Amino acid sequence: MVEQDMALRLGTALVLGSVIGAERQWRHHMAGLQTNALVGVGAATFVLIAAAAAGDATGLNRVAAQVASGIGFLGAGVIMRQGLNVHGLNTAATLWCSAAVGAFAGAGQTVAAAMAAGLVVAANLLLHPLADLINRLGQPFTTEPEVEYLISTTCDCGDETRIRALLLQSGDLGLRQLDSQRLSPGGQVAVVATFVSASRDDPAVERMVARLSLESGVSATKWQVLSRQD
């Protein structure tokens, strides 16, 4: 494989990855122009390495499969969980598609790479407002909104770590915020946790409060409903 051909394939991967990333950058997502461009070039580079070393379809297929699985680690870095909501799935999927486009370019399939890149950009541009419309139309048929609970526990300073660990093991409830406040130097600490539930689940909160009240060093624990997230 001559150097000019390799440069053309890498350049194609760079350009198409940049096109995909430009849409992400425009919408202010975490993985934008540079990230998608680098993912495309990286995937193309691995395919070129395999082509230069093996020169057969088996080697290329094996490397393409490794690229597809390896990009999952990068995609996992942009996925965030907040309460019961998960953010970043679309950006992670876009990174995965950028790797596929780069693999196409590295294999010399320029037309297929361009078609795939165009479909990715079209999907992100056209399906986003459609998804919003479906969400708005479906809103009247949803169940009751999320409910926020506040659990406040007063304990000795030496037991703060254990109480926080118990609150982290929230079971059916989603932990949204966990704070501690010293009530007196070397004395007691107020550990305050905010949880979110898809629907009102007072029994689950009661079980958690009862579990906390059994801990040595806990002098008081209480809970209340903060709000409903409409």
Secondary structure by P-SEA (a helix, b strand, c coil): ccaaaaaaaaaaaaaaaaaaaaaaaaacccccaaaaaaaaaaaaaaaaaaaaacccaaaaaaaaaaaaaaaaaaaaaacccccccccaaaaaaaaaaaaaaaaaaaacaaaaaaaaaaaaaaaaacaaaaaaaaaaaacccccccbbbbbbbbbbcccaaaaaaaaaaacccccccbbbbbbcccccbbbbbbbbbbccccaaaaaaaaaaaaacccccccccccccccc
